[in-house]
Amino acid sequence: MTNALETKVEQLTRKLEQMELKGSHEVKSVVKVEEVCAICEMAGHSTGECFNIPALKNVLNGMSPEEMSAIQRY
């Protein structure tokens, strides 16, 4: 069970990193569209630009298997 949780945390971390990279390399269109972040649900920035990403990574990396299991139940 611990290996499965570690694998999921690694996958989430990789996805967050990919989102960060994609957000920093995106070409902005001329038409301004109000973006809503999928992480914090605030308008004005994309998910890849969310200021919560570093904190989220730290939380996920520092969790015990029991904590990860509790979160997955929700």
TIVO-389992 format. One record per residue (C-alpha): residue number from 1; residue in one letter; z, x, y. Coordinates in steps of 0.001 Angstrom, whole numbers, plus 500000, padded with zeros to 6 digits. Layout:
<rec><num>NUM</num><residu>A</residu><zz>Z</zz><xx>X</xx><yy>Y</yy></rec>
...
//
This chain:
<rec><num>1</num><residu>M</residu><zz>500000</zz><xx>500000</xx><yy>500000</yy></rec>
<rec><num>2</num><residu>T</residu><zz>500791</zz><xx>502849</xx><yy>502418</yy></rec>
<rec><num>3</num><residu>N</residu><zz>497355</zz><xx>504413</xx><yy>501904</yy></rec>
<rec><num>4</num><residu>A</residu><zz>495699</zz><xx>501094</xx><yy>502731</yy></rec>
<rec><num>5</num><residu>L</residu><zz>497686</zz><xx>500813</xx><yy>505958</yy></rec>
<rec><num>6</num><residu>E</residu><zz>496926</zz><xx>504388</xx><yy>506923</yy></rec>
<rec><num>7</num><residu>T</residu><zz>493246</zz><xx>503756</xx><yy>506276</yy></rec>
<rec><num>8</num><residu>K</residu><zz>493304</zz><xx>500661</xx><yy>508472</yy></rec>
<rec><num>9</num><residu>V</residu><zz>495063</zz><xx>502527</xx><yy>511287</yy></rec>
<rec><num>10</num><residu>E</residu><zz>492467</zz><xx>505301</xx><yy>511049</yy></rec>
<rec><num>11</num><residu>Q</residu><zz>489656</zz><xx>502736</xx><yy>511152</yy></rec>
<rec><num>12</num><residu>L</residu><zz>491181</zz><xx>501033</xx><yy>514204</yy></rec>
<rec><num>13</num><residu>T</residu><zz>491633</zz><xx>504376</xx><yy>515927</yy></rec>
<rec><num>14</num><residu>R</residu><zz>487989</zz><xx>505292</xx><yy>515263</yy></rec>
<rec><num>15</num><residu>K</residu><zz>486820</zz><xx>501918</xx><yy>516591</yy></rec>
<rec><num>16</num><residu>L</residu><zz>488876</zz><xx>502354</xx><yy>519753</yy></rec>
<rec><num>17</num><residu>E</residu><zz>487469</zz><xx>505837</xx><yy>520260</yy></rec>
<rec><num>18</num><residu>Q</residu><zz>483927</zz><xx>504526</xx><yy>519780</yy></rec>
<rec><num>19</num><residu>M</residu><zz>484614</zz><xx>501773</xx><yy>522308</yy></rec>
<rec><num>20</num><residu>E</residu><zz>485913</zz><xx>504382</xx><yy>524771</yy></rec>
<rec><num>21</num><residu>L</residu><zz>482812</zz><xx>506533</xx><yy>524335</yy></rec>
<rec><num>22</num><residu>K</residu><zz>480451</zz><xx>503598</xx><yy>524556</yy></rec>
<rec><num>23</num><residu>G</residu><zz>482158</zz><xx>502374</xx><yy>527721</yy></rec>
<rec><num>24</num><residu>S</residu><zz>481831</zz><xx>505758</xx><yy>529406</yy></rec>
<rec><num>25</num><residu>H</residu><zz>478106</zz><xx>506039</xx><yy>528589</yy></rec>
<rec><num>26</num><residu>E</residu><zz>477023</zz><xx>502497</xx><yy>529359</yy></rec>
<rec><num>27</num><residu>V</residu><zz>474439</zz><xx>501948</xx><yy>532037</yy></rec>
<rec><num>28</num><residu>K</residu><zz>475646</zz><xx>499360</xx><yy>534508</yy></rec>
<rec><num>29</num><residu>S</residu><zz>473167</zz><xx>496595</xx><yy>535244</yy></rec>
<rec><num>30</num><residu>V</residu><zz>472201</zz><xx>495589</xx><yy>538765</yy></rec>
<rec><num>31</num><residu>V</residu><zz>473528</zz><xx>492069</xx><yy>538232</yy></rec>
<rec><num>32</num><residu>K</residu><zz>477310</zz><xx>492074</xx><yy>538498</yy></rec>
<rec><num>33</num><residu>V</residu><zz>478860</zz><xx>490080</xx><yy>535647</yy></rec>
<rec><num>34</num><residu>E</residu><zz>482617</zz><xx>489543</xx><yy>535615</yy></rec>
<rec><num>35</num><residu>E</residu><zz>483816</zz><xx>491279</xx><yy>532473</yy></rec>
<rec><num>36</num><residu>V</residu><zz>486904</zz><xx>490243</xx><yy>530558</yy></rec>
<rec><num>37</num><residu>C</residu><zz>488666</zz><xx>492857</xx><yy>528461</yy></rec>
<rec><num>38</num><residu>A</residu><zz>489235</zz><xx>491914</xx><yy>524816</yy></rec>
<rec><num>39</num><residu>I</residu><zz>492440</zz><xx>493981</xx><yy>524698</yy></rec>
<rec><num>40</num><residu>C</residu><zz>494391</zz><xx>492816</xx><yy>527763</yy></rec>
<rec><num>41</num><residu>E</residu><zz>492232</zz><xx>489755</xx><yy>528576</yy></rec>
<rec><num>42</num><residu>M</residu><zz>492045</zz><xx>490761</xx><yy>532243</yy></rec>
<rec><num>43</num><residu>A</residu><zz>488818</zz><xx>490495</xx><yy>534221</yy></rec>
<rec><num>44</num><residu>G</residu><zz>487267</zz><xx>493404</xx><yy>536055</yy></rec>
<rec><num>45</num><residu>H</residu><zz>486872</zz><xx>496007</xx><yy>533329</yy></rec>
<rec><num>46</num><residu>S</residu><zz>485320</zz><xx>496258</xx><yy>529899</yy></rec>
<rec><num>47</num><residu>T</residu><zz>487285</zz><xx>496675</xx><yy>526696</yy></rec>
<rec><num>48</num><residu>G</residu><zz>486232</zz><xx>500336</xx><yy>526503</yy></rec>
<rec><num>49</num><residu>E</residu><zz>487671</zz><xx>500951</xx><yy>529979</yy></rec>
<rec><num>50</num><residu>C</residu><zz>491026</zz><xx>499268</xx><yy>529310</yy></rec>
<rec><num>51</num><residu>F</residu><zz>494036</zz><xx>501195</xx><yy>530584</yy></rec>
<rec><num>52</num><residu>N</residu><zz>495971</zz><xx>500019</xx><yy>527502</yy></rec>
<rec><num>53</num><residu>I</residu><zz>493876</zz><xx>502005</xx><yy>524984</yy></rec>
<rec><num>54</num><residu>P</residu><zz>495988</zz><xx>505210</xx><yy>525096</yy></rec>
<rec><num>55</num><residu>A</residu><zz>499210</zz><xx>503222</xx><yy>524731</yy></rec>
<rec><num>56</num><residu>L</residu><zz>497739</zz><xx>501172</xx><yy>521886</yy></rec>
<rec><num>57</num><residu>K</residu><zz>496700</zz><xx>504339</xx><yy>520043</yy></rec>
<rec><num>58</num><residu>N</residu><zz>500197</zz><xx>505769</xx><yy>520432</yy></rec>
<rec><num>59</num><residu>V</residu><zz>501777</zz><xx>502588</xx><yy>519120</yy></rec>
<rec><num>60</num><residu>L</residu><zz>499460</zz><xx>502383</xx><yy>516107</yy></rec>
<rec><num>61</num><residu>N</residu><zz>499880</zz><xx>506059</xx><yy>515245</yy></rec>
<rec><num>62</num><residu>G</residu><zz>503670</zz><xx>505891</xx><yy>515509</yy></rec>
<rec><num>63</num><residu>M</residu><zz>504219</zz><xx>502830</xx><yy>513348</yy></rec>
<rec><num>64</num><residu>S</residu><zz>505905</zz><xx>502912</xx><yy>510014</yy></rec>
<rec><num>65</num><residu>P</residu><zz>504254</zz><xx>501192</xx><yy>507057</yy></rec>
<rec><num>66</num><residu>E</residu><zz>506827</zz><xx>498390</xx><yy>507319</yy></rec>
<rec><num>67</num><residu>E</residu><zz>505941</zz><xx>497776</xx><yy>510977</yy></rec>
<rec><num>68</num><residu>M</residu><zz>502218</zz><xx>497754</xx><yy>510197</yy></rec>
<rec><num>69</num><residu>S</residu><zz>502832</zz><xx>495284</xx><yy>507402</yy></rec>
<rec><num>70</num><residu>A</residu><zz>504765</zz><xx>492999</xx><yy>509741</yy></rec>
<rec><num>71</num><residu>I</residu><zz>501959</zz><xx>493049</xx><yy>512306</yy></rec>
<rec><num>72</num><residu>Q</residu><zz>499300</zz><xx>492290</xx><yy>509714</yy></rec>
<rec><num>73</num><residu>R</residu><zz>501078</zz><xx>489043</xx><yy>508821</yy></rec>
<rec><num>74</num><residu>Y</residu><zz>500185</zz><xx>487594</xx><yy>512246</yy></rec>
//
